[in-house]
Amino acid sequence: MTYLRHSKWLRFVISLIALTLLLSAYRIFTVEGGARTPKFVMMRLEDIGPGGQYASLEELGKLRTVLEYLRDRKVAYHIAVIPRWINLPPDGSRYDVSLDQEGDPYAAAFRKVLRQASDSGAVIGMHGFTHQVGSVRRDDGHHESGIGNEFQVADVEETMKASYAEQRIKDGLAIFERAGLKPQFWEAPHYRTTAEQDRVFRSYFGLNYQAEVQSHRDAEGVFYWNQRNSGYGSPPLGAAYVPTPYDYIPSNKDEKMILNRVGQSNHLASFFYHPFLEFKYLTPVLGPDGEPVMRDGIPEYRYPEENKSVLQKLIAGLRAKGYAFRSIHDYVPFTPAQSVKLLPGGKRSVFLEDTDGDGQADTVQWNAANGEISVIPGRYKGLRNAAQPEPVRWGQAESANGTAAAVSGKDAEGPCSFWTANPDGHLDRYISDGRQFHLAQSWKIEAKAWSSLYTLPLSSGEVIVAGLTKDKLKLYGWRIRGKELKPIKPYKLRSEMNQELQVRTEGGPALFASKDGASGGIQLQPDPVDMKWQLTRVDLGLPNEDGLIRLGDFNGDGREDALRWDPKTMRCTVYLKDEDREWKLLSAFGPWGTPGSGVQPMIRDVDGNGKADLVLSDRSGGTLDFALSYQSK
């Protein structure tokens, strides 16, 4: 009887363990596996520019119909744009039209079509400058945009040079800027370039929608060039290369070129398509008088109601197989962008906050040795290799040993505040006027030496300032309302707080800390009524895997997302929270950066687009490297 009881108990324990393992496996599967991560494809519309198959308003109207069809079917897509179109016909004439051409109704209409596509979610990229070579007609056709090679043309020596490539990329970018468009990826014409020219291109673009052709031409998926670019402007860090392993659909083939390949290999399901192949399926929209209906000076066209075109059947076929169309910005969740050189000195604290009210986060440095506050204005909307502004002295703060500092964002007092907690017992607030920090208020607090300082904004516009003592065993706090300070009862920790505290805003501001590899952590939240800290253990429900948790809204949908950053591999994984508050694996990023004890990730929306970005702070290298988020909501 005793044996039987023990046997039943053993079976119960084994069953309980099996059930726990099953639930854990299910939990990880729903985050990482196919049940929650849809199969996806990526599509790039190729060779789009003001000429060739799109040289008339009628053809532009057909192109607009294709783009709007994709928009209405909620298909994520990309447009590889040739900004200047050149052709040299046999009759000796010359066709030369740029997107920014003034006084040309056709060029203006083309600009508007591309802007509308961009505004509705299309990702526009730069596909060479002219996608051709020379000003003389050639027997091999390389004089014609969309057909010819632009770089590494065997009988044109200058096309081998880096200086030639850099001038053409500058000229093309200038056209885009004047046309009111911002290309977000680079694609070399026919993927034909020299190694030195590729150095030029990735200095200007951190995202390349093509394979890295010098040594990774046959890559199955994204390849990260994880070196600092140099020689062509300010040296930014790394670049991502996204190939098109599925190639394209030729004019004599159909959608089966793609449909028969998906799911058959580990290759990224990425391909390109020439939208003019759709034109033969489109019919003009006519008014009651039988005349073409015009919109914005461009004739309207419509698709057949049934799926007859290649693109219609391709979309339907892929969705029938369970595939979704994905943006390159979700496959590569952050685009390697600018780099900022920090001031030398080991006792500097670095913060990111909008000090001047222009919507972009500035780099604020505080020298703990002498108290100097300096600011490097943030410039993230231009070229990634553009020279960054020099640091400017913005003020002077306390610098005694045991002082800690923090910054806070815009509130009723000003665009930005700089805070110090000083060991002699006072909390100081310096408010920005857009050019300098000025001491605005000083409050008496308990005399302590401080390890770190944090600011937690409240929805009321007030601020809670939190201070961790030098021994990392006690957390203090003060609620600031205008010139009034109310202390929060200190919280005594059981052991040293050796994990980095990060501000969490979801569910009310709190300080969150977690260990490497954990699925959750602890949270210290101020109670503004009882004026005390509340500690809770938080299970975020993320998979247990190597890396540190960082939280932020990466896609701008108002929900808190998570990033798992592994300091050993310099890779990170992004999880988005969906409408049901469940985690969805988005993608991975990296390697990006060099491992080291002085390297730490920072999460902050630096460019003001409402999406949290990834920033690497490298104290030993003296740099901040930025990778920007353009993820889909």
Solvent accessible surface area in square Angstrom, and as a share of the most:
residue,aa,sasa,rsa
1,M,165,0.74
2,T,72,0.42
3,Y,176,0.67
4,L,84,0.42
5,R,137,0.50
6,H,117,0.52
7,S,24,0.15
8,K,112,0.48
9,W,161,0.57
10,L,107,0.53
11,R,131,0.48
12,F,113,0.47
13,V,45,0.26
14,I,99,0.50
15,S,66,0.43
16,L,94,0.47
17,I,97,0.49
18,A,55,0.42
19,L,92,0.46
20,T,73,0.43
21,L,116,0.58
22,L,117,0.58
23,L,106,0.53
24,S,50,0.32
25,A,58,0.45
26,Y,131,0.50
27,R,94,0.34
28,I,66,0.33
29,F,101,0.42
30,T,13,0.07
31,V,8,0.04
32,E,68,0.31
33,G,16,0.15
34,G,59,0.57
35,A,69,0.53
36,R,83,0.30
37,T,28,0.16
38,P,62,0.39
39,K,104,0.44
40,F,42,0.18
41,V,0,0.00
42,M,0,0.00
43,M,0,0.00
44,R,0,0.00
45,L,0,0.00
46,E,9,0.04
47,D,20,0.10
48,I,1,0.00
49,G,0,0.00
50,P,0,0.00
51,G,0,0.00
52,G,38,0.36
53,Q,89,0.40
54,Y,3,0.01
55,A,40,0.31
56,S,38,0.25
57,L,57,0.28
58,E,90,0.40
59,E,50,0.23
60,L,0,0.00
61,G,0,0.00
62,K,46,0.20
63,L,0,0.00
64,R,5,0.02
65,T,17,0.10
66,V,0,0.00
67,L,6,0.03
68,E,34,0.15
69,Y,20,0.08
70,L,0,0.00
71,R,106,0.39
72,D,82,0.43
73,R,106,0.39
74,K,176,0.74
75,V,6,0.04
76,A,29,0.23
77,Y,8,0.03
78,H,0,0.00
79,I,0,0.00
80,A,0,0.00
81,V,0,0.00
82,I,0,0.00
83,P,0,0.00
84,R,65,0.24
85,W,12,0.04
86,I,8,0.04
87,N,35,0.18
88,L,13,0.07
89,P,35,0.22
90,P,110,0.69
91,D,117,0.60
92,G,69,0.66
93,S,56,0.36
94,R,117,0.43
95,Y,61,0.23
96,D,44,0.23
97,V,15,0.09
98,S,16,0.10
99,L,0,0.00
100,D,23,0.12
101,Q,63,0.28
102,E,158,0.71
103,G,87,0.83
104,D,33,0.17
105,P,104,0.66
106,Y,25,0.10
107,A,0,0.00
108,A,42,0.32
109,A,13,0.10
110,F,0,0.00
111,R,36,0.13
112,K,86,0.36
113,V,4,0.02
114,L,0,0.00
115,R,93,0.34
116,Q,64,0.28
117,A,6,0.05
118,S,46,0.30
119,D,126,0.65
120,S,55,0.36
121,G,55,0.53
122,A,7,0.06
123,V,8,0.05
124,I,6,0.03
125,G,0,0.00
126,M,0,0.00
127,H,1,0.01
128,G,0,0.00
129,F,13,0.05
130,T,1,0.00
131,H,1,0.01
132,Q,3,0.01
133,V,5,0.03
134,G,47,0.45
135,S,74,0.48
136,V,109,0.63
137,R,115,0.42
138,R,52,0.19
139,D,162,0.84
140,D,77,0.40
141,G,17,0.16
142,H,39,0.18
143,H,6,0.03
144,E,44,0.20
145,S,2,0.01
146,G,14,0.13
147,I,96,0.49
148,G,0,0.00
149,N,17,0.09
150,E,0,0.00
151,F,2,0.01
152,Q,56,0.25
153,V,6,0.03
154,A,88,0.68
155,D,103,0.53
156,V,35,0.20
157,E,133,0.60
158,E,91,0.41
159,T,0,0.00
160,M,72,0.32
161,K,102,0.43
162,A,17,0.13
163,S,77,0.50
164,Y,27,0.10
165,A,0,0.00
166,E,33,0.15
167,Q,99,0.44
168,R,38,0.14
169,I,1,0.00
170,K,95,0.40
171,D,52,0.27
172,G,0,0.00
173,L,21,0.11
174,A,33,0.25
175,I,9,0.05
176,F,1,0.00
177,E,138,0.62
178,R,156,0.57
179,A,0,0.00
180,G,53,0.51
181,L,14,0.07
182,K,103,0.44
183,P,12,0.07
184,Q,46,0.20
185,F,0,0.00
186,W,4,0.01
187,E,1,0.00
188,A,0,0.00
189,P,1,0.00
190,H,92,0.41
191,Y,44,0.17
192,R,94,0.34
193,T,6,0.04
194,T,26,0.15
195,A,56,0.44
196,E,67,0.30
197,Q,0,0.00
198,D,6,0.03
199,R,85,0.31
200,V,0,0.00
201,F,3,0.01
202,R,9,0.03
203,S,1,0.01
204,Y,15,0.06
205,F,13,0.06
206,G,4,0.04
207,L,1,0.00
208,N,1,0.01
209,Y,0,0.00
210,Q,3,0.01
211,A,9,0.07
212,E,2,0.01
213,V,12,0.07
214,Q,78,0.35
215,S,81,0.52
216,H,66,0.29
217,R,136,0.50
218,D,127,0.66
219,A,25,0.20
220,E,86,0.39
221,G,19,0.18
222,V,43,0.25
223,F,46,0.19
224,Y,19,0.07
225,W,53,0.18
226,N,51,0.26
227,Q,107,0.48
228,R,93,0.34
229,N,8,0.04
230,S,56,0.36
231,G,64,0.62
232,Y,32,0.12
233,G,54,0.52
234,S,27,0.18
235,P,60,0.38
236,P,2,0.01
237,L,15,0.08
238,G,0,0.00
239,A,1,0.01
240,A,0,0.00
241,Y,6,0.02
242,V,0,0.00
243,P,5,0.03
244,T,12,0.07
245,P,24,0.15
246,Y,4,0.02
247,D,76,0.39
248,Y,86,0.33
249,I,1,0.00
250,P,33,0.21
251,S,89,0.57
252,N,124,0.63
253,K,105,0.45
254,D,49,0.26
255,E,11,0.05
256,K,110,0.47
257,M,62,0.28
258,I,0,0.00
259,L,24,0.12
260,N,105,0.54
261,R,91,0.33
262,V,8,0.04
263,G,59,0.57
264,Q,140,0.62
265,S,58,0.37
266,N,135,0.69
267,H,71,0.32
268,L,16,0.08
269,A,10,0.07
270,S,0,0.00
271,F,0,0.00
272,F,27,0.11
273,Y,1,0.00
274,H,31,0.14
275,P,0,0.00
276,F,59,0.24
277,L,29,0.14
278,E,0,0.00
279,F,22,0.09
280,K,159,0.67
281,Y,58,0.22
282,L,14,0.07
283,T,72,0.42
284,P,65,0.41
285,V,27,0.16
286,L,99,0.49
287,G,18,0.17
288,P,153,0.96
289,D,110,0.57
290,G,42,0.41
291,E,104,0.47
292,P,65,0.41
293,V,55,0.31
294,M,105,0.47
295,R,84,0.31
296,D,72,0.37
297,G,45,0.44
298,I,2,0.01
299,P,8,0.05
300,E,35,0.16
301,Y,28,0.11
302,R,127,0.46
303,Y,23,0.09
304,P,32,0.20
305,E,180,0.81
306,E,120,0.54
307,N,78,0.40
308,K,111,0.47
309,S,0,0.00
310,V,16,0.09
311,L,0,0.00
312,Q,5,0.02
313,K,77,0.33
314,L,0,0.00
315,I,8,0.04
316,A,41,0.32
317,G,18,0.17
318,L,0,0.00
319,R,99,0.36
320,A,90,0.70
321,K,96,0.41
322,G,42,0.41
323,Y,23,0.09
324,A,41,0.32
325,F,18,0.08
326,R,27,0.10
327,S,10,0.06
328,I,0,0.00
329,H,6,0.03
330,D,13,0.07
331,Y,28,0.11
332,V,1,0.00
333,P,1,0.00
334,F,1,0.00
335,T,15,0.09
336,P,1,0.01
337,A,8,0.06
338,Q,3,0.01
339,S,10,0.07
340,V,6,0.03
341,K,139,0.59
342,L,15,0.07
343,L,47,0.23
344,P,114,0.72
345,G,56,0.54
346,G,83,0.80
347,K,139,0.59
348,R,33,0.12
349,S,34,0.22
350,V,13,0.07
351,F,34,0.14
352,L,12,0.06
353,E,22,0.10
354,D,25,0.13
355,T,0,0.00
356,D,50,0.26
357,G,53,0.51
358,D,65,0.34
359,G,40,0.39
360,Q,19,0.08
361,A,1,0.01
362,D,0,0.00
363,T,1,0.01
364,V,0,0.00
365,Q,1,0.00
366,W,6,0.02
367,N,17,0.09
368,A,32,0.25
369,A,67,0.52
370,N,76,0.39
371,G,0,0.00
372,E,44,0.20
373,I,0,0.00
374,S,4,0.02
375,V,1,0.00
376,I,3,0.02
377,P,26,0.17
378,G,3,0.02
379,R,108,0.39
380,Y,3,0.01
381,K,120,0.51
382,G,49,0.47
383,L,72,0.36
384,R,12,0.04
385,N,9,0.05
386,A,43,0.34
387,A,93,0.72
388,Q,30,0.13
389,P,42,0.27
390,E,136,0.61
391,P,42,0.26
392,V,76,0.44
393,R,123,0.45
394,W,16,0.06
395,G,8,0.08
396,Q,88,0.39
397,A,10,0.08
398,E,55,0.24
399,S,41,0.26
400,A,48,0.37
401,N,140,0.72
402,G,7,0.07
403,T,16,0.09
404,A,6,0.05
405,A,9,0.07
406,A,4,0.03
407,V,18,0.11
408,S,9,0.06
409,G,26,0.25
410,K,174,0.74
411,D,28,0.14
412,A,103,0.80
413,E,76,0.34
414,G,15,0.15
415,P,36,0.23
416,C,0,0.00
417,S,1,0.01
418,F,0,0.00
419,W,0,0.00
420,T,0,0.00
421,A,0,0.00
422,N,0,0.00
423,P,32,0.20
424,D,84,0.44
425,G,1,0.01
426,H,39,0.18
427,L,0,0.00
428,D,7,0.03
429,R,7,0.03
430,Y,17,0.06
431,I,29,0.15
432,S,4,0.02
433,D,67,0.35
434,G,22,0.21
435,R,171,0.62
436,Q,66,0.29
437,F,9,0.04
438,H,95,0.42
439,L,105,0.52
440,A,50,0.38
441,Q,48,0.21
442,S,59,0.38
443,W,23,0.08
444,K,162,0.69
445,I,14,0.07
446,E,92,0.41
447,A,62,0.48
448,K,64,0.27
449,A,42,0.33
450,W,3,0.01
451,S,41,0.26
452,S,30,0.19
453,L,11,0.05
454,Y,34,0.13
455,T,16,0.09
456,L,0,0.00
457,P,77,0.48
458,L,28,0.14
459,S,130,0.84
460,S,76,0.49
461,G,40,0.39
462,E,21,0.10
463,V,7,0.04
464,I,0,0.00
465,V,0,0.00
466,A,0,0.00
467,G,0,0.00
468,L,6,0.03
469,T,9,0.05
470,K,115,0.49
471,D,79,0.41
472,K,66,0.28
473,L,61,0.31
474,K,64,0.27
475,L,0,0.00
476,Y,11,0.04
477,G,0,0.00
478,W,7,0.02
479,R,37,0.14
480,I,3,0.01
481,R,115,0.42
482,G,36,0.34
483,K,157,0.66
484,E,75,0.34
485,L,35,0.17
486,K,89,0.38
487,P,90,0.57
488,I,4,0.02
489,K,139,0.59
490,P,53,0.33
491,Y,62,0.24
492,K,152,0.64
493,L,13,0.06
494,R,241,0.88
495,S,77,0.50
496,E,95,0.42
497,M,14,0.06
498,N,99,0.51
499,Q,61,0.27
500,E,91,0.41
501,L,7,0.04
502,Q,25,0.11
503,V,56,0.32
504,R,25,0.09
505,T,95,0.55
506,E,51,0.23
507,G,71,0.69
508,G,29,0.28
509,P,21,0.13
510,A,0,0.00
511,L,1,0.00
512,F,0,0.00
513,A,3,0.03
514,S,14,0.09
515,K,132,0.56
516,D,73,0.38
517,G,20,0.19
518,A,31,0.24
519,S,19,0.12
520,G,8,0.08
521,G,18,0.18
522,I,33,0.17
523,Q,18,0.08
524,L,1,0.01
525,Q,48,0.21
526,P,9,0.06
527,D,25,0.13
528,P,53,0.33
529,V,129,0.74
530,D,90,0.47
531,M,37,0.16
532,K,84,0.36
533,W,10,0.04
534,Q,84,0.37
535,L,56,0.28
536,T,71,0.42
537,R,188,0.69
538,V,30,0.17
539,D,94,0.49
540,L,18,0.09
541,G,17,0.16
542,L,2,0.01
543,P,6,0.04
544,N,109,0.56
545,E,50,0.22
546,D,91,0.47
547,G,0,0.00
548,L,36,0.18
549,I,0,0.00
550,R,17,0.06
551,L,15,0.08
552,G,15,0.15
553,D,38,0.20
554,F,0,0.00
555,N,5,0.03
556,G,17,0.16
557,D,37,0.19
558,G,69,0.66
559,R,53,0.19
560,E,15,0.07
561,D,0,0.00
562,A,0,0.00
563,L,0,0.00
564,R,6,0.02
565,W,5,0.02
566,D,19,0.10
567,P,42,0.26
568,K,128,0.54
569,T,57,0.33
570,M,5,0.02
571,R,119,0.43
572,C,4,0.02
573,T,28,0.16
574,V,0,0.00
575,Y,1,0.00
576,L,8,0.04
577,K,19,0.08
578,D,40,0.21
579,E,144,0.64
580,D,113,0.58
581,R,123,0.45
582,E,79,0.35
583,W,17,0.06
584,K,67,0.28
585,L,32,0.16
586,L,10,0.05
587,S,16,0.10
588,A,53,0.41
589,F,2,0.01
590,G,9,0.09
591,P,35,0.22
592,W,8,0.03
593,G,5,0.05
594,T,100,0.58
595,P,73,0.46
596,G,43,0.42
597,S,122,0.79
598,G,19,0.18
599,V,9,0.05
600,Q,78,0.34
601,P,2,0.02
602,M,45,0.20
603,I,39,0.20
604,R,65,0.24
605,D,32,0.16
606,V,0,0.00
607,D,9,0.04
608,G,45,0.44
609,N,60,0.31
610,G,45,0.43
611,K,31,0.13
612,A,11,0.08
613,D,0,0.00
614,L,3,0.01
615,V,0,0.00
616,L,4,0.02
617,S,6,0.04
618,D,30,0.15
619,R,123,0.45
620,S,101,0.65
621,G,36,0.34
622,G,17,0.16
623,T,15,0.08
624,L,0,0.00
625,D,3,0.02
626,F,0,0.00
627,A,0,0.00
628,L,4,0.02
629,S,0,0.00
630,Y,52,0.20
631,Q,0,0.00
632,S,52,0.33
633,K,168,0.71
